[in-house]
Amino acid sequence: MKAKKALTPVPVVLLSIVRIAIGWHFLYEGIAKLISGSWSSAAYLAGSKWIFAPLFGWMADSTAVVAFVDFLNIWGMILVGLGLMLGLFTKWASLGGAVMIFFYFIAYPPLPGYMFGVPAEGSYLWVNRNLIEFFILVAFIFMASGYLYGLDRLHKQWKDEQARKPVADLPDDNERGLGRREILRDLISLPALGAFAYAVYRKRRWDSLEEKYLNVQGMDANSGATLLKFNYSSLKDLKGQVPKGFINYTDKSGQPAKFELSRLIAGGNLIGGWAHARDLIYVSKLVKTYHSDDKVIQTLALAEKCGINALLTNPQLGRVFQKFRHEFHSNMKFISDCGIGLDFQKGIAMSLAADADALYCQGEITDRWANPDYDDGTGKTVAERMELIRKGLEEIRSHGKPAGIGAHRIEAIKVCVEHGLKPDFWVKTCHSHNYWSAMPESKWKDNMFDYDPGETIRFMATLGEPWIAFKVLAAGAIAPEEGLKYAYNNGADFICLGMYDFQIVEDVNTALEAFAGATGRSRPWMA
């Protein structure tokens, strides 16, 4: 029988380095969590979306379970890391590490839609760092200790040496025994452990230096003479889910139907880069740069967690919205303004292609078409343009979807009513002029969106269809506490609000208070 051929030193050294590197990763992850003192697995568990999401969600909801999971994670990583770095109890350390990584993998598998919100070094599809480390650790479980330098191998050689003691010394015992070179090889991890300790020490020194300056009065990462301090709310601060209402419409078969809509709707201007930042010309580009596809999807996911069930925006955002809806298996609705180059019919076609759930004539289109002084280049009269809106509403309804009309100017709404247009819902601006940049008597400078608040409130009260109010903060000029209260109290059935991801929870809480306090409305709820 042929004897097993031993590996040459080079692959043994390389395999040992791989083991030490993975051990370093585990050890530092555990120590960093231990040192932070505030780390918790709750958010990680709650954010899981794959098939085991209900289990992880249940775990996140229990304080006791989260505490237990935190303990297992921190000390499991530390013990696995030490075992792998030292090559001590390597099989058990590899087994423990593989089990931990398996759970990390199934919580956030690298599949489209399941990795959003998780920091990643690159782009993954099925295979990521977790899966690679998992298979390496599984290989270590079944690998003989002789193939890896470490304390396990040193211990095995020592046991073999002891087993030969009763036998008389043989000439080649010195070659087979615990030679100095063999011992040094098996202690290969000690320099790595020393380097790890030094790296942690240097990191702690830097953290201490940072804390030293952060503790100086008036000097802070987010505050001081030139920096403002912001406090962001998270899901744990959420006071409740956004309540729902219904818009009555006719489905594709001609039967009455109800379109469920949250009382607060996510607006798409910020996501699309339409910031209405007055004379700050760089803001729209800044906003658009911030809202990458991942950021848009994270924002929509957070909004849906808060009970917001619709996004109102331009059909150009249909691609990223459908990506979100598909990858998150979301039930969020898409309300399209059909605003494509002042061409309502083209906007309808694009919105239907984007699978919009409800469509309406964009406010800018209605404003212009209802204005007798507007020259559309075709010589059409106001009546002819109103007929185009009517045909657009009929086209939308033929697809079994709610059809609406939007406007910034209340005069445009009046013209639509005068020409007998009856949408399923209205989308009309609603805000006061109680902010310094309003200047209603001066030329418009992208600073005002409800030109006659009093008349808006009065005339909208005469209409029986639901009213979605937008620009309630005058594009960021009015505080949410004031703007949301003003809109609900003055007749709005729903509010469309553009929000950054870090504003959503706080704005939802504000909306809940404003909605609950809107008991003295002169206009009854129409939804």
N, C-alpha and C positions, 0 to 999 in steps of 0.2 A: 504494500500500500504506500502510495506516494505521500510524503509529508507536505503539510500546507506551506505554501510559499508566503513568507512574511513580506509585508509592504516595505518598500525602500524608505529611507528617512524623509525624503522630500514630500510625498503625499501625506505621510503621517504628520509632518509639521504643518502642512497646509490645512488639513482637516482640523488639527488642534487650534489653529488660528481662527478658523471659521467658528468653532465652538466657543472660543474666548470672545469673539466679536459679538455673537448673539448673547452671550452671558453679560457682556458690558451693557448691551442695549437693555436687557431685562433689569439689571441691577440699578442702572441710573433711573429708569422709569419708576422703579419702586422707591428709591431714595428721594427723588424729586417730589413725588406725591407725599411721602412721609414728611419731608421738610416743609412743604407748603402749608400744612396744617389745615387748609380749607378745601382740599380736593375732595370731590364727591363724584361717584359714578352715576348719580341720579339723572343728570342731563343726558349722559351718553345712553343710558338705558331707555329713557323716555323718547329719545330721538330715533330709535330703531324702527324700520319700516318694513322689513322683510317678513317672511312667514312666521317668525318667532316673535314678532312685535308685540302681540298680546301678552306673552310671557314676560318679556322685558318691561313692558308697560306696567304690569302688575307688580313687578319687583320694584320699579321706580316709585310706585305709589305708597310703598311701605317703608317707613323710616327705619324699622328694625332690620328689614331685609337689605336695605341700602347700606346700613352700617356694617352688616355682615359681609356684604359684597366688597365694600371698601377695604375691610380688614384682609379678606382673602386676596384681593388684588395687590395691595401694598406689600404684604409680607410674602405672598406667593412670588411676586416678581423679585423681591430681594433674595429669597432663598434659592429660587431657580437661577438667578443671576450669579450668586456665589458658587453654587454647585457647578454651573457650566464654566465659569472662569477658572476655578481651581481644578476642574476635572474630578470632583468628588461626588460620589453617588450620581454619576453622569446619567445613567439610565433613568433613575427616578426624577432627576432634575429635568431631563428631556421629556419625560412623560408629563410632568406637571406643566412645563412650558407649552407643550403641544395642546394640552387640554385648554389652557387659558387662551391660546391663540385661536383655537377652534371656535370658542365662544365669541371672540372678537370678530372673527370672520363672518359667522352667521348673523351677528348683530348688524353688521354693515358690509354686506358682500359687494365686491366691485362690479355691480351691475348698474345699468342706466337707471337713475332715479333713486338709488339706495345709498349713495355716498355723499349726498348734499349735506353740507354743514360739518363734514368731517375733514379736518386738515389732511391734505395729501401732498406728497412731494412731487407727484407727476400725474399722468393720466393712466388709468388702469381699466382693463376689461377682463373680468373673471380672475385674472392672476394679479395679485398685489404682494406687497412685502409680507403681509401676514401669512398668505398661502405658501410663499417660498420658505419662510422660517418654519412653518408647520411641517413641511415635508423634510426639511433638513433635520429637525428634531426627531421626527419619526425614524429617520435613518439612524440617528445616534442611539435610539432605544435598542435597535437590533444589531448594533455594531459592537464587536468584541472590544474589551477595554485595551487590548494590546495595540489597537489601531489608533489610539489617541494618547498623546502625552498628557500626564496629569497625575493627581494623587491616587486615583483608582489603579492606574497601571503600576505606580510605585508600590502601592499596598499589595497588589497581586504578586509582584516580583518578590516582595519581602516574605509573603506567605509561602511562595514556592521555595525560597531560600531556607525557611524554617523547616519545611517538609523534608529537605535533603540533609539536615543536620545529623541524624543518627547514622547516616551512611558515611563511610570513610571518604576523606577528601580525594577528589580525582584531579588529574593534572589540569583539566580545562575548566575547573570550577571558577577560577578568577574571571574567565571570559564570560561564563554564563551567569555569574552572580551579580550582586548590586555594585556594579562599577560606578566610579565617580561620574563618568559621562552620562550613564543611564539616569542617575539621580538628577543631574543637572537638566537633562531633557524633560524629565517628569515634573520638574519645578519651573517649567517654561511660563506658567501662568503667574508666578509671583511678580516678575517685572511688570506684567500687564496690570496686575492688581495694584501695584505701586503707582503706575501711571494713572490708573483710574482714580486712586485716592488723591493724587496731586491735582488732577483735572477738576475734581469736585471741590477741592480746597480753593483753587483759583476762581472757580465759579462762585463760591460762597463769598470770597473776598470782593468780587465785583458786585454781588448783590448787596453786601454790607455797605460798600461805597455808595451805591445808588440810594439805599435806605438813608444813609447819612445826610445826603442832600435833600431827599424827599422830606426828611424830618425838620429841615430848616424852615422856620416860619416864613410864609410867603413864597416858598419855592416848592412847586408841585408839578407833576407831569401834566396836569390838566388845569392848572390854575396859576394865578399870579398877576403881575402888572399887565401883561400883554395877552394872556391866554384865558379863555373862559372855561368854566367847569360845567360839565354836563352829567346829569344822573339819568341813566337809562333803565327803564323798567323791563323786566323779563316775564316769562309766562307765569312764574310763581306769584307775580303781583297782579295777575288778571283777576278782576272782580266778578266776572261772569261772561256768558256767551251773548253775542249780539242777537237780539230778538229778530223774528222774521215777520214778514207781511206777504201779501199776495197781490199780483196784478192779474186782473181778468183779461183773457184774450180768447181767440178762437183757434183751435188746433187744426191740423191738416185735413181732418175729416169734416170740419165745419162745426164741431161740437165745442161748447163752452169749456174752457180749461183755466187752471190757476197756475201762475208762474211765481214760485216761491222766491222771495228776495230778502236778504238781510237788510235791516234798517240802516246799516252802515255798509257802503260799497267801496271797494278799493278803486281809487282813480289811477289812470295809467299815465298821466302827464309826466310825473317824475321818472317813472320807469322808462318812458320813451324819450326823455331828455327835453321835454317842453316845460321849462322851469318858470316862465313868465317872471323873470328876474329884473324887470324894469331896465335900467341902463347898465346892469352888470352883465356885460356881454359874454363873459367867460363861463357863467354859471351853467348854462344849458349843456355845454361840452363837458364840464366837470361832472354834472349829474349823469350824463349818458355814459361817461367813463366808469363811474362808480357802479352803474347797473349792468354788469356783465350778465350773461345768461344764468350763471350759477346764483348770482345775487338776486336776480329777478325771481328765480324759482324759490330761493330761500325766503324771500319776502312774501310771496304768494302762499307758501306753505305755512308760514307763521300767521298770516291773516286768516287762513282757513282754520287753524287751531283755535283762533279767537272767535270763531263763529261767523266770519265774513264769508259769504258764499258766492260773491260775484266780483268780477273785474270789469270796469267800464273804461274802454279805451279805443284807440284807433285800430282799424284792421291790420295795419302794418305790424302790430305786435302779436298777430295771430299765431305766427310760427312758434315763438317762445312760449306763448300761453298753452298751445296744444302740446308742446314738449313737456311742460309742467303737468298738464292734465293726464297725459299718457303715462309718464314715468312715475307719477305719484298716485296713479289711480284716483285722481281727484274728481270730486263732483262739483267743483267751482264752476260757475256760469260765466260766459263771455258775452258782455253787452257791447256791441260795436257801434261807433258813431258814424260809420260809413263815410268818413271824411277823407276822400281822396280827390285832391285837386278841384274842389267845388263841383264834383261830378257825383251826384247822389246815386245814380244808376250804377256807375262803375264801382262806387263804394259798396253798394249792396252785393254786387257780384263777388267782389273780393272778400267781403264778410261772410258770405255763404260758403265760399271756398275754404275759409278759415274755420268753418263750423261754428259760427257765432250762434248763441242761444236766443238773443234778442237784438233787434237792430233799430236804429233811429236816425233821423236826418240831423246831421251835425249842426250845432248852433250857428256857426259861421255861415253855413250854406243858407239856413233859414233867414238869418239876419239880412243877408244880401238879397236873396230872392224876394223877400217881402218889402224891400225898400224900392219905391217907385223911381228913385234917382239912380239906382244901380244899373250900370250898363254891362251886360254879360257878353257883349260882342256878337250876339245873335239877333238882337232887336226884340226879344220876347218881352211881353207885358208881365205885370205882376200876376195877373190871372193865369197866364200860360205857365208861369213858373210854379204857381200853386198847384196847377194840374199835374206837373211833373212830380211834386211831392206826393200828391194823391196816388198817382200810379206807382210810386215807390212803396207807399204803404201797402197797396194791394199786392205788389210783388212779394213783399216780406210776408204778408199774411197767407199768400198762396203756398208758402213753405211751412205753414203751421207755427210761425214764430211771432211773439209780441212785436208790435210796430209802434215806434214813438217819434216825437218831434222835439228837437232841442232848440234853444235860443238863448242869446245873451240879453237881447232887448225885448222888453215886454210888448213893444209895438209889433214885433214880428209874431208873437203869439196871438195878438189880437187880429192881425191880418189872416192868419191861418184859420182862426175861429170864424171870421167874417166870410171866408170862402168855403165854409162847411167842412173843414178837415177835422176829423175826430180820431185821434190816435188812441192807442191803448195806454199810453203814459206820456207825460211831458218831462223834459229835461231842461230845467231853467235855473239860471244863476240866482243866488240869494245871499246877499251880505249887506251889512250896513256901510255907511261911509265914515265910520268912527275909527279912522286911522289916518296918519298925517299925510301919506302919499296919495290919498284919494283925489283931492283937488277936482271936484266935479265941474267946476266952472272953467277949467283950463282944457287945453287940447289933450286928447287921450294919448297916454304914453305907456301902454301895457300895464296900467296901474289900477284899472277899475273894470268890473265885469258885470255888475248889476247897476245900470245907470240911473234907475229910479226905484229904489227899494220900496218906498211907500206904495207906489202903483203896482209893483210886482206882487206885494202881499195882498193888496185889494183885489186885483183882477184874478190872481190864481185861486182866490177863495171862491170865485164864481164857477170854477171848472170842476167837473165831477170825476175826472180821471186822476190816477195817482201822479204825484209830482216828485221826481228825483231832483233834489237841489244840488247844484255843484258850485264850485268856486266860493264856498261858504266862508273860507278864510281869506278871500281876496288874494289867492296865490301866496299865502304865507304872511300876509300883512296883519292878520287878526289872530289873536290867541284862540286855540281850540275851545277853551272853556267858554269864550264869548261867542265865537262863530257857530258852534254846534247848537248851543242853547238858542241863539237867535233864529236859526233855520227851523228847528223843530217847533219852537213856540209860534212861529209865524206861518205855519201851514205845510211845511215839507213832510212828505210821507217817508221818504228815504233821503239819505245824504251820500253823495259821492265825494270821497276825500282822498287826495293824493298823500301817500305816507311813505317815508323811508322805513326800512325794517326796524330801526331802533326807536321809531315813534309809535308803532302799531299798538302795543299793549297799553301805553299811556293814553293814546287817542281813543281806543275802544273803551277804556274805563271812563273817560270824559264823556263819550257818547252815551254810555249806559246811564250816567247821572243826568245828562241833558234830556234823554228820551223819557226817563222816569219822571222828570220834573215838568214835562210839557203837558200839564193838565188843564191849563187855562186857554187853550187854543181857540181862536174864533173860527178857523177852518177845521171841520171834522176830519178824522183820519179817512182817507179814501182808499186805503189798501189794508 
